[in-house]
Amino acid sequence: MYAIGKVDIGKKRARNEDRVFVSNSPIGILPNLLIVADGMGGHKAGGVASDLAITAFCDYIKEHESIDIRTREDVTILLKLGIRHANHTVFEKSKTDEAYTGMGTTLTVATIIEDIVYLAHVGDTRLYLMNDRSILQVTTDHSLVQEMLEQGYIKENEIKAHPQRHIITRAVGTYAKVQVDTLI
């Protein structure tokens, strides 16, 4: 496997608060690592939150390189604990300086072990799987409009134009604890 990554500022923001981390080499016990963090636009220090979340996650993985990841569950638990560590790190940093108050980021991490993709994520930064025939969205957004869709308040064709489409319901660093979704 060989992976590359790139972020783009887009058309609405003056600063790019998105970060990407790609390692085709081992990080701790993981043979490779792919991370995308999207700093919360319109909030304080989104870029700081993104950088810090990636660094904290990678540090956690490196610090736990002796952990046993023989089963699929072991891998997903490691990813989940890494994101929880990143959440704690960003949340604690947000309390140290008024400029960081309320900062947060989405975080989507993946690793591929023996042709199996392991994924953990918080927020609305999506992961897609692609081949020459199709593109499949793998993650489910942690957003207000996604919850409204699931509860039947809106239809899928209303999401793109909904005035609250940018409100996310989970982010790394905004609360002391965060719920992490994992997939294999």
N, C-alpha and C positions, 0 to 999 in steps of 0.2 A: 504494500500500500504506500502511496505517496499522496500527501495532502498539502494544499496551499490555502491561504486565507487572505482576505482583503476587506476593508471597511470603506464605506463611502459616506460623506457628510450629508448627502441628500440635498433637497431643495429648500427646506424650512429653517434649518439651524445655522447659526453663525460659527459654532464650534462643534467639532466632532467628538462626541462623548462615548463612541463605540470603540470597543477593543476586541482584538482577535488574538488568540494564541494557538499556534500550530506546532506540534513536535512530532516528527516522524521517528524520533529516537525515544528510548525509554525515559519516563519521568517516574522516579521511584519504581514501584513494582509494575506499573502500567507500560506496555510496550510502545504506546503512542498516546497522544492526547490532543484533542481539539476542543477549543473553548471560544464561545462568543459571549461578550458582555456588552449590553446596551445601557449606558448610563441614562437615567431617567431625565429626559429633556424637560426643561422648564423647572427643574428642581436644582437645588444647590449641589455643586460639585459632583455631577454625574460622571465625569471623566475620572475623578479621583476614586469614586466608588467602583467603577469598572476596573481600573488598574489594581486597586487594592483587593478586590474580589478574586481576580485571576491569580495574583501573587499569593494570597492566603490559601487558595485552593491548591495550587502547585506545591507550596510549602508543606501543607498537610499531607499530600500524597508522598512527598519525599521523606517526611518524618515518619511515615508509616510503611516504609518499604519492606519491612520484615513481616507484614501482615500476610495471612494465607488467603489467596484468592482462587482456590480450587473449584469452587462452585459459582454458578451464575449469580446466586444470591450474594455471595461474598463480594463480588465485583460491584453490584448495585449498592450494597451497603457502604462500601468504601467511597463511592461517588457521592452518595447521599450525605455521609459524614463530612466529606470534604466541602460540600456546599454549605452545610450547617456551620462548619468552622469559618468559612468565608463570610457567612451572614453575621456571625458573632464579631468577627474582626471589623467589618464595615460598620456595624451597629455601634460598637464601642468607640470607634474613631469618630463617628458622627456626634458623640457627646463631648469631644475634646475641644471643639472650636465652633463658634457660631456659624462660621462659613461652611461647615460640614453638616449642620443640623438638617435632618430630613433626607440626606443623600441616600441614593439607592441605585440599584442596577438589576437588570435581568441577568440570568446566567444559565447558559446551556452548555453542558459538557458531554463529550463522547469519547469513547475509546473502542478500538476494534481488536478483539482477541480471537484468534482462530476463526476468522470470517463471521464473527458475531459482533454486532454493534450494541454497545452498552451506552445508555443515555440517562442523564439526570438533568432536570431543568426547573427553573423558577422564572415566571414572567411570560412574556409574549414573543420571545426570540425563538423563531421556529427552526426545526430541523426537518429537512426533506431528504428522502432517498430517491435517487434518480437512476434510470438505466436508459437504454436507447429507445425504449417504448413508452415510458411513463415517468411521471413525477408524483411522489406520494408524500403528503404532509404527515409526519410521524407524531409530532407533539401537538398538544391541545393548548391553546392560549389561556393564560391565567388573566383574563380580562373581563371587564364588566359586560361588554357586548357578547362574549362567549357564554357567560352565565345566563344572560337574557335569552340567548338563542336556545340553550339547553333547557330552560324553564318555559319555553314557548311564548315569550313576550315579543320576540321579533323573529323575522324569517332571515334565512342566510343572505338573501339578496339585499337586505337592509343594513348589513354590517358596515360595508364600505362607506356609506353616507351618514351613518349614525353620528350625532354630535358628541357622544361619549365614547367613541371607538378607541380613543387613546388612553383610556383609564385602565390601568392594570390593577389586579386584585392581589397579586403577590409579587414581591421584589426582595432581593437580597439587601439587607442592611436597614430596612425601614422599621422593623420590629425586632424584639429580642429573639424571637423564634420564627422559623419559616417552615412551611410545608413544602417538601420537595417531591416532585414526581419522578419516577424512574421507569424505564422501559428496556426491554431486551429485544 
